[in-house]
């Protein structure tokens, strides 16, 4: 087969195959694990962001509740509801 294809062509094809195999090895052993780790970190950060948004919404609700009830509290206090 080497005589049919020629030594130069065989060497060039083998060299290109070796380069492709090296590129695939670099991807699977270096780039892909780092990509998976980065995606995991991104998912964790998105979870934290979602949790903080939920807490922020709850705090806003609490603030609105307090704003609505402070006048009622002041009225009860002024009428002597909390005095001994």
PDB file with one MODEL, atoms N, CA, C and O in Angstrom:
MODEL        1
ATOM      1  N   UNK A   1       0.823  -1.181   0.000  1.00  0.00           N
ATOM      2  CA  UNK A   1       0.000   0.000   0.000  1.00  0.00           C
ATOM      3  C   UNK A   1       0.871   1.250   0.000  1.00  0.00           C
ATOM      4  O   UNK A   1       0.523   2.260  -0.612  1.00  0.00           O
ATOM      5  N   UNK A   2       1.998   1.176   0.685  1.00  0.00           N
ATOM      6  CA  UNK A   2       2.884   2.337   0.734  1.00  0.00           C
ATOM      7  C   UNK A   2       3.398   2.667  -0.658  1.00  0.00           C
ATOM      8  O   UNK A   2       3.525   3.842  -1.003  1.00  0.00           O
ATOM      9  N   UNK A   3       3.695   1.656  -1.465  1.00  0.00           N
ATOM     10  CA  UNK A   3       4.182   1.913  -2.814  1.00  0.00           C
ATOM     11  C   UNK A   3       3.090   2.527  -3.683  1.00  0.00           C
ATOM     12  O   UNK A   3       3.378   3.335  -4.566  1.00  0.00           O
ATOM     13  N   UNK A   4       1.813   2.139  -3.432  1.00  0.00           N
ATOM     14  CA  UNK A   4       0.722   2.687  -4.229  1.00  0.00           C
ATOM     15  C   UNK A   4       0.483   4.165  -3.902  1.00  0.00           C
ATOM     16  O   UNK A   4       0.312   4.981  -4.808  1.00  0.00           O
ATOM     17  N   UNK A   5       0.472   4.490  -2.684  1.00  0.00           N
ATOM     18  CA  UNK A   5       0.171   5.852  -2.281  1.00  0.00           C
ATOM     19  C   UNK A   5       1.402   6.731  -2.381  1.00  0.00           C
ATOM     20  O   UNK A   5       1.309   7.906  -2.736  1.00  0.00           O
ATOM     21  N   UNK A   6       2.501   6.186  -2.080  1.00  0.00           N
ATOM     22  CA  UNK A   6       3.738   6.951  -2.107  1.00  0.00           C
ATOM     23  C   UNK A   6       4.147   7.316  -0.687  1.00  0.00           C
ATOM     24  O   UNK A   6       3.314   7.602   0.174  1.00  0.00           O
ATOM     25  N   UNK A   7       5.431   7.297  -0.478  1.00  0.00           N
ATOM     26  CA  UNK A   7       5.976   7.560   0.858  1.00  0.00           C
ATOM     27  C   UNK A   7       5.655   8.983   1.301  1.00  0.00           C
ATOM     28  O   UNK A   7       5.275   9.186   2.454  1.00  0.00           O
ATOM     29  N   UNK A   8       5.795   9.957   0.438  1.00  0.00           N
ATOM     30  CA  UNK A   8       5.542  11.336   0.838  1.00  0.00           C
ATOM     31  C   UNK A   8       4.087  11.532   1.248  1.00  0.00           C
ATOM     32  O   UNK A   8       3.801  12.164   2.265  1.00  0.00           O
ATOM     33  N   UNK A   9       3.187  10.996   0.467  1.00  0.00           N
ATOM     34  CA  UNK A   9       1.768  11.132   0.798  1.00  0.00           C
ATOM     35  C   UNK A   9       1.438  10.430   2.117  1.00  0.00           C
ATOM     36  O   UNK A   9       0.673  10.941   2.935  1.00  0.00           O
ATOM     37  N   UNK A  10       2.027   9.256   2.303  1.00  0.00           N
ATOM     38  CA  UNK A  10       1.798   8.515   3.534  1.00  0.00           C
ATOM     39  C   UNK A  10       2.307   9.301   4.747  1.00  0.00           C
ATOM     40  O   UNK A  10       1.645   9.337   5.784  1.00  0.00           O
ATOM     41  N   UNK A  11       3.467   9.923   4.621  1.00  0.00           N
ATOM     42  CA  UNK A  11       4.036  10.712   5.712  1.00  0.00           C
ATOM     43  C   UNK A  11       3.154  11.931   5.993  1.00  0.00           C
ATOM     44  O   UNK A  11       2.896  12.254   7.153  1.00  0.00           O
ATOM     45  N   UNK A  12       2.695  12.605   4.946  1.00  0.00           N
ATOM     46  CA  UNK A  12       1.849  13.784   5.123  1.00  0.00           C
ATOM     47  C   UNK A  12       0.526  13.394   5.780  1.00  0.00           C
ATOM     48  O   UNK A  12       0.084  14.070   6.709  1.00  0.00           O
ATOM     49  N   UNK A  13      -0.105  12.335   5.323  1.00  0.00           N
ATOM     50  CA  UNK A  13      -1.367  11.883   5.904  1.00  0.00           C
ATOM     51  C   UNK A  13      -1.146  11.464   7.365  1.00  0.00           C
ATOM     52  O   UNK A  13      -1.960  11.787   8.230  1.00  0.00           O
ATOM     53  N   UNK A  14      -0.057  10.753   7.639  1.00  0.00           N
ATOM     54  CA  UNK A  14       0.246  10.345   9.014  1.00  0.00           C
ATOM     55  C   UNK A  14       0.487  11.557   9.903  1.00  0.00           C
ATOM     56  O   UNK A  14       0.033  11.588  11.047  1.00  0.00           O
ATOM     57  N   UNK A  15       1.199  12.554   9.382  1.00  0.00           N
ATOM     58  CA  UNK A  15       1.455  13.769  10.146  1.00  0.00           C
ATOM     59  C   UNK A  15       0.157  14.515  10.433  1.00  0.00           C
ATOM     60  O   UNK A  15      -0.048  14.984  11.552  1.00  0.00           O
ATOM     61  N   UNK A  16      -0.715  14.631   9.449  1.00  0.00           N
ATOM     62  CA  UNK A  16      -2.004  15.291   9.654  1.00  0.00           C
ATOM     63  C   UNK A  16      -2.862  14.516  10.656  1.00  0.00           C
ATOM     64  O   UNK A  16      -3.547  15.121  11.481  1.00  0.00           O
ATOM     65  N   UNK A  17      -2.830  13.205  10.593  1.00  0.00           N
ATOM     66  CA  UNK A  17      -3.566  12.381  11.542  1.00  0.00           C
ATOM     67  C   UNK A  17      -3.022  12.584  12.958  1.00  0.00           C
ATOM     68  O   UNK A  17      -3.794  12.684  13.912  1.00  0.00           O
ATOM     69  N   UNK A  18      -1.708  12.645  13.096  1.00  0.00           N
ATOM     70  CA  UNK A  18      -1.100  12.858  14.411  1.00  0.00           C
ATOM     71  C   UNK A  18      -1.474  14.235  14.961  1.00  0.00           C
ATOM     72  O   UNK A  18      -1.748  14.370  16.154  1.00  0.00           O
ATOM     73  N   UNK A  19      -1.487  15.247  14.111  1.00  0.00           N
ATOM     74  CA  UNK A  19      -1.868  16.596  14.547  1.00  0.00           C
ATOM     75  C   UNK A  19      -3.320  16.609  14.998  1.00  0.00           C
ATOM     76  O   UNK A  19      -3.640  17.209  16.025  1.00  0.00           O
ATOM     77  N   UNK A  20      -4.204  15.959  14.249  1.00  0.00           N
ATOM     78  CA  UNK A  20      -5.614  15.885  14.629  1.00  0.00           C
ATOM     79  C   UNK A  20      -5.803  15.133  15.948  1.00  0.00           C
ATOM     80  O   UNK A  20      -6.592  15.550  16.795  1.00  0.00           O
ATOM     81  N   UNK A  21      -5.086  14.038  16.119  1.00  0.00           N
ATOM     82  CA  UNK A  21      -5.183  13.287  17.363  1.00  0.00           C
ATOM     83  C   UNK A  21      -4.667  14.117  18.542  1.00  0.00           C
ATOM     84  O   UNK A  21      -5.234  14.059  19.633  1.00  0.00           O
ATOM     85  N   UNK A  22      -3.611  14.877  18.331  1.00  0.00           N
ATOM     86  CA  UNK A  22      -3.086  15.740  19.394  1.00  0.00           C
ATOM     87  C   UNK A  22      -4.100  16.828  19.746  1.00  0.00           C
ATOM     88  O   UNK A  22      -4.293  17.147  20.919  1.00  0.00           O
ATOM     89  N   UNK A  23      -4.743  17.392  18.734  1.00  0.00           N
ATOM     90  CA  UNK A  23      -5.744  18.426  18.986  1.00  0.00           C
ATOM     91  C   UNK A  23      -6.925  17.850  19.762  1.00  0.00           C
ATOM     92  O   UNK A  23      -7.430  18.494  20.681  1.00  0.00           O
ATOM     93  N   UNK A  24      -7.366  16.661  19.409  1.00  0.00           N
ATOM     94  CA  UNK A  24      -8.474  16.013  20.113  1.00  0.00           C
ATOM     95  C   UNK A  24      -8.072  15.705  21.553  1.00  0.00           C
ATOM     96  O   UNK A  24      -8.870  15.898  22.471  1.00  0.00           O
ATOM     97  N   UNK A  25      -6.864  15.237  21.758  1.00  0.00           N
ATOM     98  CA  UNK A  25      -6.385  14.930  23.109  1.00  0.00           C
ATOM     99  C   UNK A  25      -6.326  16.195  23.961  1.00  0.00           C
ATOM    100  O   UNK A  25      -6.724  16.176  25.126  1.00  0.00           O
ATOM    101  N   UNK A  26      -5.836  17.285  23.394  1.00  0.00           N
ATOM    102  CA  UNK A  26      -5.782  18.547  24.130  1.00  0.00           C
ATOM    103  C   UNK A  26      -7.184  18.989  24.502  1.00  0.00           C
ATOM    104  O   UNK A  26      -7.414  19.457  25.617  1.00  0.00           O
ATOM    105  N   UNK A  27      -8.114  18.848  23.589  1.00  0.00           N
ATOM    106  CA  UNK A  27      -9.486  19.262  23.881  1.00  0.00           C
ATOM    107  C   UNK A  27     -10.078  18.422  25.015  1.00  0.00           C
ATOM    108  O   UNK A  27     -10.607  18.966  25.984  1.00  0.00           O
ATOM    109  N   UNK A  28      -9.987  17.100  24.890  1.00  0.00           N
ATOM    110  CA  UNK A  28     -10.641  16.232  25.874  1.00  0.00           C
ATOM    111  C   UNK A  28      -9.958  16.218  27.233  1.00  0.00           C
ATOM    112  O   UNK A  28     -10.617  15.985  28.247  1.00  0.00           O
ATOM    113  N   UNK A  29      -8.655  16.461  27.276  1.00  0.00           N
ATOM    114  CA  UNK A  29      -7.952  16.383  28.554  1.00  0.00           C
ATOM    115  C   UNK A  29      -7.677  17.745  29.179  1.00  0.00           C
ATOM    116  O   UNK A  29      -7.289  17.818  30.345  1.00  0.00           O
ATOM    117  N   UNK A  30      -7.870  18.811  28.433  1.00  0.00           N
ATOM    118  CA  UNK A  30      -7.562  20.126  28.981  1.00  0.00           C
ATOM    119  C   UNK A  30      -8.752  21.075  28.885  1.00  0.00           C
ATOM    120  O   UNK A  30      -9.216  21.596  29.899  1.00  0.00           O
ATOM    121  N   UNK A  31      -9.235  21.295  27.695  1.00  0.00           N
ATOM    122  CA  UNK A  31     -10.263  22.312  27.475  1.00  0.00           C
ATOM    123  C   UNK A  31     -11.621  21.854  28.001  1.00  0.00           C
ATOM    124  O   UNK A  31     -12.301  22.624  28.680  1.00  0.00           O
ATOM    125  N   UNK A  32     -12.028  20.637  27.710  1.00  0.00           N
ATOM    126  CA  UNK A  32     -13.358  20.156  28.106  1.00  0.00           C
ATOM    127  C   UNK A  32     -13.539  20.120  29.626  1.00  0.00           C
ATOM    128  O   UNK A  32     -14.583  20.562  30.106  1.00  0.00           O
ATOM    129  N   UNK A  33     -12.580  19.616  30.407  1.00  0.00           N
ATOM    130  CA  UNK A  33     -12.778  19.653  31.872  1.00  0.00           C
ATOM    131  C   UNK A  33     -12.903  21.076  32.418  1.00  0.00           C
ATOM    132  O   UNK A  33     -13.711  21.334  33.310  1.00  0.00           O
ATOM    133  N   UNK A  34     -12.108  21.990  31.885  1.00  0.00           N
ATOM    134  CA  UNK A  34     -12.203  23.381  32.331  1.00  0.00           C
ATOM    135  C   UNK A  34     -13.550  23.981  31.944  1.00  0.00           C
ATOM    136  O   UNK A  34     -14.133  24.751  32.708  1.00  0.00           O
ATOM    137  N   UNK A  35     -14.039  23.636  30.772  1.00  0.00           N
ATOM    138  CA  UNK A  35     -15.342  24.111  30.326  1.00  0.00           C
ATOM    139  C   UNK A  35     -16.444  23.578  31.234  1.00  0.00           C
ATOM    140  O   UNK A  35     -17.348  24.323  31.613  1.00  0.00           O
ATOM    141  N   UNK A  36     -16.378  22.303  31.583  1.00  0.00           N
ATOM    142  CA  UNK A  36     -17.370  21.717  32.476  1.00  0.00           C
ATOM    143  C   UNK A  36     -17.327  22.382  33.847  1.00  0.00           C
ATOM    144  O   UNK A  36     -18.371  22.653  34.440  1.00  0.00           O
ATOM    145  N   UNK A  37     -16.128  22.644  34.350  1.00  0.00           N
ATOM    146  CA  UNK A  37     -15.989  23.306  35.649  1.00  0.00           C
ATOM    147  C   UNK A  37     -16.567  24.725  35.605  1.00  0.00           C
ATOM    148  O   UNK A  37     -17.253  25.153  36.533  1.00  0.00           O
ATOM    149  N   UNK A  38     -16.285  25.438  34.531  1.00  0.00           N
ATOM    150  CA  UNK A  38     -16.807  26.801  34.390  1.00  0.00           C
ATOM    151  C   UNK A  38     -18.333  26.791  34.302  1.00  0.00           C
ATOM    152  O   UNK A  38     -18.992  27.663  34.870  1.00  0.00           O
ATOM    153  N   UNK A  39     -18.889  25.826  33.604  1.00  0.00           N
ATOM    154  CA  UNK A  39     -20.348  25.736  33.510  1.00  0.00           C
ATOM    155  C   UNK A  39     -20.969  25.397  34.867  1.00  0.00           C
ATOM    156  O   UNK A  39     -22.048  25.887  35.199  1.00  0.00           O
ATOM    157  N   UNK A  40     -20.287  24.560  35.646  1.00  0.00           N
ATOM    158  CA  UNK A  40     -20.762  24.254  36.989  1.00  0.00           C
ATOM    159  C   UNK A  40     -20.737  25.483  37.886  1.00  0.00           C
ATOM    160  O   UNK A  40     -21.672  25.723  38.650  1.00  0.00           O
ATOM    161  N   UNK A  41     -19.658  26.263  37.788  1.00  0.00           N
ATOM    162  CA  UNK A  41     -19.569  27.489  38.572  1.00  0.00           C
ATOM    163  C   UNK A  41     -20.644  28.484  38.147  1.00  0.00           C
ATOM    164  O   UNK A  41     -21.222  29.177  38.984  1.00  0.00           O
ATOM    165  N   UNK A  42     -20.908  28.550  36.853  1.00  0.00           N
ATOM    166  CA  UNK A  42     -21.954  29.446  36.352  1.00  0.00           C
ATOM    167  C   UNK A  42     -23.317  29.039  36.891  1.00  0.00           C
ATOM    168  O   UNK A  42     -24.104  29.893  37.300  1.00  0.00           O
ATOM    169  N   UNK A  43     -23.599  27.742  36.895  1.00  0.00           N
ATOM    170  CA  UNK A  43     -24.874  27.266  37.433  1.00  0.00           C
ATOM    171  C   UNK A  43     -24.990  27.590  38.922  1.00  0.00           C
ATOM    172  O   UNK A  43     -26.059  27.979  39.393  1.00  0.00           O
ATOM    173  N   UNK A  44     -23.890  27.430  39.661  1.00  0.00           N
ATOM    174  CA  UNK A  44     -23.911  27.750  41.093  1.00  0.00           C
ATOM    175  C   UNK A  44     -24.164  29.241  41.312  1.00  0.00           C
ATOM    176  O   UNK A  44     -24.939  29.620  42.190  1.00  0.00           O
ATOM    177  N   UNK A  45     -23.519  30.072  40.526  1.00  0.00           N
ATOM    178  CA  UNK A  45     -23.724  31.519  40.649  1.00  0.00           C
ATOM    179  C   UNK A  45     -25.149  31.912  40.274  1.00  0.00           C
ATOM    180  O   UNK A  45     -25.745  32.781  40.910  1.00  0.00           O
ATOM    181  N   UNK A  46     -25.690  31.277  39.248  1.00  0.00           N
ATOM    182  CA  UNK A  46     -27.076  31.567  38.875  1.00  0.00           C
ATOM    183  C   UNK A  46     -28.030  31.173  39.998  1.00  0.00           C
ATOM    184  O   UNK A  46     -29.029  31.853  40.234  1.00  0.00           O
ATOM    185  N   UNK A  47     -27.725  30.073  40.692  1.00  0.00           N
ATOM    186  CA  UNK A  47     -28.534  29.675  41.839  1.00  0.00           C
ATOM    187  C   UNK A  47     -28.452  30.690  42.961  1.00  0.00           C
ATOM    188  O   UNK A  47     -29.465  31.024  43.576  1.00  0.00           O
ATOM    189  N   UNK A  48     -27.245  31.185  43.233  1.00  0.00           N
ATOM    190  CA  UNK A  48     -27.080  32.203  44.268  1.00  0.00           C
ATOM    191  C   UNK A  48     -27.817  33.491  43.903  1.00  0.00           C
ATOM    192  O   UNK A  48     -28.439  34.124  44.757  1.00  0.00           O
ATOM    193  N   UNK A  49     -27.742  33.868  42.639  1.00  0.00           N
ATOM    194  CA  UNK A  49     -28.435  35.077  42.183  1.00  0.00           C
ATOM    195  C   UNK A  49     -29.944  34.915  42.374  1.00  0.00           C
ATOM    196  O   UNK A  49     -30.619  35.830  42.845  1.00  0.00           O
ATOM    197  N   UNK A  50     -30.457  33.758  42.009  1.00  0.00           N
ATOM    198  CA  UNK A  50     -31.889  33.506  42.173  1.00  0.00           C
ATOM    199  C   UNK A  50     -32.295  33.572  43.643  1.00  0.00           C
ATOM    200  O   UNK A  50     -33.333  34.138  43.986  1.00  0.00           O
ATOM    201  N   UNK A  51     -31.467  32.987  44.504  1.00  0.00           N
ATOM    202  CA  UNK A  51     -31.755  33.021  45.943  1.00  0.00           C
ATOM    203  C   UNK A  51     -31.753  34.455  46.469  1.00  0.00           C
ATOM    204  O   UNK A  51     -32.622  34.832  47.255  1.00  0.00           O
ATOM    205  N   UNK A  52     -30.777  35.250  46.035  1.00  0.00           N
ATOM    206  CA  UNK A  52     -30.709  36.643  46.476  1.00  0.00           C
ATOM    207  C   UNK A  52     -31.886  37.453  45.952  1.00  0.00           C
ATOM    208  O   UNK A  52     -32.392  38.330  46.653  1.00  0.00           O
ATOM    209  N   UNK A  53     -32.326  37.176  44.737  1.00  0.00           N
ATOM    210  CA  UNK A  53     -33.495  37.872  44.199  1.00  0.00           C
ATOM    211  C   UNK A  53     -34.743  37.540  45.002  1.00  0.00           C
ATOM    212  O   UNK A  53     -35.585  38.406  45.240  1.00  0.00           O
ATOM    213  N   UNK A  54     -34.859  36.288  45.418  1.00  0.00           N
ATOM    214  CA  UNK A  54     -36.005  35.891  46.242  1.00  0.00           C
ATOM    215  C   UNK A  54     -35.959  36.600  47.592  1.00  0.00           C
ATOM    216  O   UNK A  54     -36.978  37.099  48.070  1.00  0.00           O
ATOM    217  N   UNK A  55     -34.776  36.644  48.207  1.00  0.00           N
ATOM    218  CA  UNK A  55     -34.638  37.342  49.489  1.00  0.00           C
ATOM    219  C   UNK A  55     -34.939  38.829  49.334  1.00  0.00           C
ATOM    220  O   UNK A  55     -35.578  39.434  50.195  1.00  0.00           O
ATOM    221  N   UNK A  56     -34.478  39.412  48.236  1.00  0.00           N
ATOM    222  CA  UNK A  56     -34.716  40.831  47.971  1.00  0.00           C
ATOM    223  C   UNK A  56     -36.213  41.107  47.843  1.00  0.00           C
ATOM    224  O   UNK A  56     -36.711  42.099  48.374  1.00  0.00           O
ATOM    225  N   UNK A  57     -36.918  40.241  47.148  1.00  0.00           N
ATOM    226  CA  UNK A  57     -38.367  40.412  46.997  1.00  0.00           C
ATOM    227  C   UNK A  57     -39.070  40.297  48.351  1.00  0.00           C
ATOM    228  O   UNK A  57     -40.010  41.041  48.630  1.00  0.00           O
ATOM    229  N   UNK A  58     -38.615  39.367  49.188  1.00  0.00           N
ATOM    230  CA  UNK A  58     -39.224  39.199  50.508  1.00  0.00           C
ATOM    231  C   UNK A  58     -38.971  40.438  51.373  1.00  0.00           C
ATOM    232  O   UNK A  58     -39.859  40.874  52.105  1.00  0.00           O
ATOM    233  N   UNK A  59     -37.774  41.001  51.291  1.00  0.00           N
ATOM    234  CA  UNK A  59     -37.457  42.201  52.071  1.00  0.00           C
ATOM    235  C   UNK A  59     -38.305  43.375  51.598  1.00  0.00           C
ATOM    236  O   UNK A  59     -38.789  44.159  52.414  1.00  0.00           O
ATOM    237  N   UNK A  60     -38.488  43.500  50.294  1.00  0.00           N
ATOM    238  CA  UNK A  60     -39.337  44.570  49.768  1.00  0.00           C
ATOM    239  C   UNK A  60     -40.770  44.419  50.273  1.00  0.00           C
ATOM    240  O   UNK A  60     -41.425  45.407  50.605  1.00  0.00           O
ATOM    241  N   UNK A  61     -41.254  43.176  50.330  1.00  0.00           N
ATOM    242  CA  UNK A  61     -42.603  42.932  50.850  1.00  0.00           C
ATOM    243  C   UNK A  61     -42.687  43.325  52.316  1.00  0.00           C
ATOM    244  O   UNK A  61     -43.664  43.941  52.743  1.00  0.00           O
ATOM    245  N   UNK A  62     -41.669  42.973  53.084  1.00  0.00           N
ATOM    246  CA  UNK A  62     -41.650  43.322  54.508  1.00  0.00           C
ATOM    247  C   UNK A  62     -41.633  44.838  54.700  1.00  0.00           C
ATOM    248  O   UNK A  62     -42.310  45.365  55.583  1.00  0.00           O
ATOM    249  N   UNK A  63     -40.869  45.524  53.881  1.00  0.00           N
ATOM    250  CA  UNK A  63     -40.805  46.987  53.993  1.00  0.00           C
ATOM    251  C   UNK A  63     -42.173  47.598  53.682  1.00  0.00           C
ATOM    252  O   UNK A  63     -42.615  48.512  54.379  1.00  0.00           O
ATOM    253  N   UNK A  64     -42.832  47.109  52.661  1.00  0.00           N
ATOM    254  CA  UNK A  64     -44.169  47.617  52.331  1.00  0.00           C
ATOM    255  C   UNK A  64     -45.152  47.335  53.467  1.00  0.00           C
ATOM    256  O   UNK A  64     -45.988  48.178  53.792  1.00  0.00           O
ATOM    257  N   UNK A  65     -45.050  46.154  54.066  1.00  0.00           N
ATOM    258  CA  UNK A  65     -45.916  45.810  55.196  1.00  0.00           C
ATOM    259  C   UNK A  65     -45.687  46.776  56.358  1.00  0.00           C
ATOM    260  O   UNK A  65     -46.637  47.249  56.981  1.00  0.00           O
ATOM    261  N   UNK A  66     -44.408  47.063  56.641  1.00  0.00           N
ATOM    262  CA  UNK A  66     -44.096  47.998  57.728  1.00  0.00           C
ATOM    263  C   UNK A  66     -44.613  49.399  57.419  1.00  0.00           C
ATOM    264  O   UNK A  66     -45.158  50.068  58.297  1.00  0.00           O
ATOM    265  N   UNK A  67     -44.446  49.842  56.183  1.00  0.00           N
ATOM    266  CA  UNK A  67     -44.932  51.174  55.814  1.00  0.00           C
ATOM    267  C   UNK A  67     -46.436  51.282  55.999  1.00  0.00           C
ATOM    268  O   UNK A  67     -46.943  52.330  56.400  1.00  0.00           O
ATOM    269  N   UNK A  68     -47.150  50.205  55.709  1.00  0.00           N
ATOM    270  CA  UNK A  68     -48.607  50.219  55.851  1.00  0.00           C
ATOM    271  C   UNK A  68     -49.027  50.173  57.317  1.00  0.00           C
ATOM    272  O   UNK A  68     -50.053  50.747  57.679  1.00  0.00           O
ATOM    273  N   UNK A  69     -48.253  49.502  58.161  1.00  0.00           N
ATOM    274  CA  UNK A  69     -48.684  49.276  59.543  1.00  0.00           C
ATOM    275  C   UNK A  69     -48.108  50.257  60.555  1.00  0.00           C
ATOM    276  O   UNK A  69     -48.583  50.289  61.690  1.00  0.00           O
ATOM    277  N   UNK A  70     -47.119  51.049  60.204  1.00  0.00           N
ATOM    278  CA  UNK A  70     -46.567  52.026  61.145  1.00  0.00           C
ATOM    279  C   UNK A  70     -47.620  53.043  61.576  1.00  0.00           C
ATOM    280  O   UNK A  70     -47.697  53.346  62.767  1.00  0.00           O
ATOM    281  N   UNK A  71     -48.430  53.582  60.678  1.00  0.00           N
ATOM    282  CA  UNK A  71     -49.471  54.515  61.147  1.00  0.00           C
ATOM    283  C   UNK A  71     -50.470  53.857  62.103  1.00  0.00           C
ATOM    284  O   UNK A  71     -50.926  54.489  63.056  1.00  0.00           O
ATOM    285  N   UNK A  72     -50.809  52.595  61.851  1.00  0.00           N
ATOM    286  CA  UNK A  72     -51.723  51.885  62.752  1.00  0.00           C
ATOM    287  C   UNK A  72     -51.071  51.697  64.125  1.00  0.00           C
ATOM    288  O   UNK A  72     -51.731  51.859  65.151  1.00  0.00           O
ATOM    289  N   UNK A  73     -49.808  51.364  64.145  1.00  0.00           N
ATOM    290  CA  UNK A  73     -49.083  51.200  65.410  1.00  0.00           C
ATOM    291  C   UNK A  73     -49.037  52.523  66.168  1.00  0.00           C
ATOM    292  O   UNK A  73     -49.286  52.574  67.373  1.00  0.00           O
ATOM    293  N   UNK A  74     -48.717  53.577  65.452  1.00  0.00           N
ATOM    294  CA  UNK A  74     -48.649  54.896  66.102  1.00  0.00           C
ATOM    295  C   UNK A  74     -50.019  55.302  66.670  1.00  0.00           C
ATOM    296  O   UNK A  74     -50.092  55.892  67.748  1.00  0.00           O
ATOM    297  N   UNK A  75     -51.079  54.991  65.960  1.00  0.00           N
ATOM    298  CA  UNK A  75     -52.420  55.320  66.446  1.00  0.00           C
ATOM    299  C   UNK A  75     -52.739  54.527  67.715  1.00  0.00           C
ATOM    300  O   UNK A  75     -53.299  55.077  68.664  1.00  0.00           O
ATOM    301  N   UNK A  76     -52.386  53.244  67.738  1.00  0.00           N
ATOM    302  CA  UNK A  76     -52.611  52.435  68.936  1.00  0.00           C
ATOM    303  C   UNK A  76     -51.766  52.937  70.103  1.00  0.00           C
ATOM    304  O   UNK A  76     -52.238  52.986  71.239  1.00  0.00           O
ATOM    305  N   UNK A  77     -50.539  53.304  69.829  1.00  0.00           N
ATOM    306  CA  UNK A  77     -49.651  53.809  70.876  1.00  0.00           C
ATOM    307  C   UNK A  77     -50.185  55.128  71.434  1.00  0.00           C
ATOM    308  O   UNK A  77     -50.186  55.345  72.646  1.00  0.00           O
ATOM    309  N   UNK A  78     -50.635  55.995  70.547  1.00  0.00           N
ATOM    310  CA  UNK A  78     -51.165  57.289  70.983  1.00  0.00           C
ATOM    311  C   UNK A  78     -52.440  57.130  71.813  1.00  0.00           C
ATOM    312  O   UNK A  78     -52.710  57.953  72.687  1.00  0.00           O
ATOM    313  N   UNK A  79     -53.218  56.095  71.554  1.00  0.00           N
ATOM    314  CA  UNK A  79     -54.451  55.849  72.316  1.00  0.00           C
ATOM    315  C   UNK A  79     -54.177  55.116  73.625  1.00  0.00           C
ATOM    316  O   UNK A  79     -55.112  54.829  74.372  1.00  0.00           O
ATOM    317  N   UNK A  80     -52.921  54.809  73.917  1.00  0.00           N
ATOM    318  CA  UNK A  80     -52.578  54.188  75.183  1.00  0.00           C
ATOM    319  C   UNK A  80     -52.715  52.682  75.208  1.00  0.00           C
ATOM    320  O   UNK A  80     -52.796  52.097  76.287  1.00  0.00           O
ATOM    321  N   UNK A  81     -52.742  52.039  74.064  1.00  0.00           N
ATOM    322  CA  UNK A  81     -52.899  50.600  74.004  1.00  0.00           C
ATOM    323  C   UNK A  81     -51.709  49.870  74.644  1.00  0.00           C
ATOM    324  O   UNK A  81     -51.888  48.814  75.251  1.00  0.00           O
ATOM    325  N   UNK A  82     -50.514  50.418  74.513  1.00  0.00           N
ATOM    326  CA  UNK A  82     -49.323  49.745  75.017  1.00  0.00           C
ATOM    327  C   UNK A  82     -48.908  50.186  76.406  1.00  0.00           C
ATOM    328  O   UNK A  82     -47.928  49.666  76.938  1.00  0.00           O
ATOM    329  N   UNK A  83     -49.609  51.116  77.007  1.00  0.00           N
ATOM    330  CA  UNK A  83     -49.216  51.581  78.331  1.00  0.00           C
ATOM    331  C   UNK A  83     -49.672  50.583  79.398  1.00  0.00           C
ATOM    332  O   UNK A  83     -50.620  49.821  79.205  1.00  0.00           O
ATOM    333  N   UNK A  84     -48.974  50.614  80.510  1.00  0.00           N
ATOM    334  CA  UNK A  84     -49.294  49.665  81.591  1.00  0.00           C
ATOM    335  C   UNK A  84     -50.497  50.090  82.283  1.00  0.00           C
ATOM    336  O   UNK A  84     -50.934  49.428  83.225  1.00  0.00           O
TER     337      UNK A  84
ENDMDL
END
